[in-house]
Amino acid sequence: MALLLRTEQIEDGYWIAECTDTPGCWGEGDTEQEAMDCYCDVLLGWVELKQRDGDDDIPPMDLTWTGRA
């Protein structure tokens, strides 16, 4: 299953990257690429915490960027 990553530039100029399949995970940055890179870093930490805590609700992942909102 592909995770669909959505990016959006918000009114203060920052970019946000998020995915509905990973609640609580998002990245932000001055550029769209920075937001996507930040999201990937956050996602890795999210998966590590889920594994450490024994959570079994980690979706199969194939990260795909779907473009701007």
N, C-alpha and C positions, 0 to 999 in steps of 0.2 A: 504494500500500500504506500502510495506517495503522500507525503505531508505537503499540503499546499500552503506555501509561504506567501503572505500578502504584505505588500509594502504601501505606505501612505506617507505623504509629506503633510505634517500638521501645521497649523497656522503660525506657530513661532519659528517655522523654518526647519525644525528637526524632522528626521525621517524615523518612522516606526516600522518594524517588521514583526509579524505575529502569525500564529497558526491556531485555528480553533481546536485542533487535535491535541494540543499541548497547553492546557489551561495554566495560566499564571506565568507563561514564558513569553517574553517579547524582548526585542532589542531596539535600541535607538542610537542615532548617530547624526553627525552633521551632513552626511551624504547617505544615499540609498545603500551603497555598498557597505559603509560602516555599520548601518543598522542591520543588514543581513549578516555581516560577520559577528556582530554582537549577539544576535539571536542564536547563531550556531554555537557560540561559547556558552550561552545560557542553557541551551538545549542539552549540551554535554553534561553540565552540572545537574540539570533536572533528572537526566537518566541515571547518573551516578547516585543521586539521593534516593531515587525510586528503588534502585537495585539494593542499596545499603539497607533500606527500610523494609525490604522484602515485598514491595508492591509488585503485583503482577499485571497491572493495567497499562504497561508501556506499549504503545502501538508499534507495529512493524514500521520501519522508517526508510524511506527513499525520498530525500528532501528535494522538492521541485519548486522553483520560483514561479508563481503565476502572474507576476507583473503588478503594476500599480493598481491601487483601489480606484 
